[in-house]
């Protein structure tokens, strides 16, 4: 994933740099390096791609409804979706 692709992905996902780093389990510094053009390890790019798949397959309002219908908290749903 290139730096412009990463920026676009974070915009689509509505994540700040700090929140994305936290959810990926990396430091904000690592994320800044990737945003500045350093190569991103494949496992993190794959995780972001998976998040994008969830958002593009199911719009946020439908996802929220499905989470509520399943009786899950946002935190539990995020864990199950690896977000």
PyMOL commands that set and color helices and strands:
alter all, ss='L'
color gray80, all
select helices_A, chain A and resi 3-13+17-24+28-35+42-57+60-69+74-80
alter helices_A, ss='H'
color red, helices_A
deselect
rebuild
show_as cartoon
